[in-house]
């Protein structure tokens, strides 16, 4: 929505924001009391058609459950028992999904003695980006400079998050608590750390 529309009609701006509200979309605000999972739509559109190996429905659900535990740039590390219970499958089946994803080169597992494994989903994210780019190329859509600047800004944001001072992490955490329906990238503090987010 343009800044002009916001200035001319503040009520329209408020209604627009309400339409984006999770609680409005899902009816019950309480459903988000335990958090939510940020999943790129490109995953849902492409997981069953990835090349050279598609994901099965079970593997896709396993990934979605892993995503609940991916709170930052680090690899998530839930136990197989936790995921198995949530999926309604055996621990052995959950482990089999992980092994299959690893064999397809969409997952890297870091085996840790006496602790749960770490699950690095970077290879899957790389494959999804490639699939998205191939789809856009086939449709004659090429990345714009604006798109490239936005991606570069998000990369700087992730790097800055990893190197944050404790007081900055606290400020970000407090902002997220007060803005539950906001996106982490909207935190005002990013501008001081990495510059203003590109428009659009």
ZAMARGU-4260 file (C-alpha; in steps of 0.2 Angstrom, whole numbers, plus 5000, padded with zeros to 4 digits):
<rodrens>
0) 5000/5000/5000 | 5007/5017/4996 | 5011/5030/5009 | 4999/5042/5000 | 4985/5030/5004
5) 4990/5029/5022 | 4990/5048/5024 | 4974/5051/5015 | 4964/5037/5024 | 4971/5031/5041
10) 4955/5020/5043 | 4959/5011/5027 | 4977/5008/5033 | 4970/5001/5049 | 4958/4990/5040
15) 4972/4984/5029 | 4983/4980/5044 | 4969/4970/5052 | 4966/4960/5036 | 4985/4954/5038
20) 4982/4949/5056 | 4984/4931/5060 | 4970/4931/5072 | 4958/4938/5059 | 4963/4925/5047
25) 4962/4910/5059 | 4948/4917/5070 | 4955/4913/5087 | 4970/4923/5093 | 4973/4910/5106
30) 4979/4898/5093 | 4995/4908/5092 | 4998/4909/5110 | 5012/4895/5108 | 5019/4903/5093
35) 5019/4899/5074 | 5030/4892/5061 | 5036/4904/5047 | 5036/4893/5031 | 5040/4901/5014
40) 5026/4897/5002 | 5039/4891/4989 | 5041/4876/5000 | 5023/4871/4999 | 5023/4874/4980
45) 5038/4865/4976 | 5042/4851/4989 | 5033/4837/4978 | 5041/4842/4962 | 5059/4846/4967
50) 5073/4840/4956 | 5082/4828/4956 | 5072/4820/4970 | 5055/4826/4976 | 5050/4825/4994
55) 5036/4813/5000 | 5022/4819/5010 | 5030/4811/5026 | 5046/4820/5022 | 5038/4836/5020
60) 5029/4835/5036 | 5045/4830/5045 | 5053/4846/5038 | 5038/4856/5044 | 5040/4849/5061
65) 5059/4853/5061 | 5055/4871/5056 | 5045/4874/5072 | 5062/4872/5081 | 5072/4883/5069
70) 5071/4899/5079 | 5086/4908/5071 | 5100/4904/5058 | 5106/4889/5068 | 5102/4871/5065
75) 5087/4865/5075 | 5089/4850/5086 | 5073/4842/5092 | 5073/4823/5097 | 5066/4810/5085
80) 5054/4805/5099 | 5047/4823/5100 | 5044/4824/5081 | 5037/4806/5080 | 5024/4809/5094
85) 5018/4825/5085 | 5017/4816/5068 | 5009/4801/5075 | 5022/4789/5069 | 5036/4778/5077
90) 5053/4785/5082 | 5060/4773/5069 | 5049/4781/5055 | 5055/4798/5060 | 5073/4793/5059
95) 5069/4785/5042 | 5062/4801/5035 | 5078/4810/5041 | 5089/4797/5033 | 5079/4798/5017
100) 5081/4817/5016 | 5100/4815/5020 | 5101/4802/5005 | 5093/4815/4994 | 5105/4828/4999
105) 5092/4840/5006 | 5097/4837/5025 | 5114/4836/5034 | 5113/4828/5051 | 5126/4832/5065
110) 5127/4817/5076 | 5130/4822/5094 | 5134/4809/5107 | 5122/4810/5122 | 5112/4824/5114
115) 5100/4826/5100 | 5105/4828/5082 | 5107/4844/5074 | 5097/4845/5057 | 5105/4857/5044
120) 5091/4861/5031 | 5102/4872/5021 | 5104/4860/5006 | 5084/4860/5005 | 5083/4879/5005
125) 5096/4879/4991 | 5086/4867/4981 | 5070/4877/4984 | 5079/4893/4978 | 5085/4885/4963
130) 5067/4878/4959 | 5060/4895/4962 | 5072/4903/4950 | 5070/4890/4937 | 5051/4893/4938
135) 5053/4911/4936 | 5065/4910/4922 | 5053/4898/4913 | 5040/4912/4915 | 5051/4925/4909
140) 5053/4933/4926 | 5071/4939/4930 | 5077/4946/4947 | 5076/4965/4948 | 5089/4976/4956
145) 5076/4980/4970 | 5074/4961/4973 | 5093/4959/4974 | 5094/4973/4986 | 5081/4966/4997
150) 5089/4949/4997 | 5106/4957/5002 | 5098/4967/5016 | 5090/4950/5023 | 5107/4942/5022
155) 5115/4957/5032 | 5101/4955/5044 | 5104/4937/5047 | 5123/4940/5049 | 5119/4955/5061
160) 5108/4944/5072 | 5122/4931/5074 | 5134/4944/5080 | 5122/4954/5091 | 5127/4961/5108
165) 5116/4954/5123 | 5107/4971/5125 | 5103/4971/5106 | 5095/4954/5108 | 5085/4959/5123
170) 5079/4974/5114 | 5074/4963/5099 | 5066/4951/5110 | 5056/4964/5119 | 5050/4971/5103
175) 5044/4954/5097 | 5035/4951/5113 | 5026/4968/5111 | 5023/4965/5092 | 5017/4947/5091
180) 5009/4949/5074 | 5024/4958/5067 | 5039/4951/5057 | 5056/4951/5065 | 5063/4960/5050
185) 5052/4975/5054 | 5061/4979/5071 | 5066/4997/5070 | 5083/4993/5077 | 5089/4985/5061
190) 5091/5002/5053 | 5105/5007/5065 | 5114/4990/5063 | 5113/4987/5044 | 5104/5002/5036
195) 5086/5005/5031 | 5077/4990/5023 | 5074/4993/5004 | 5057/4998/4999 | 5045/4986/4990
</rodrens>
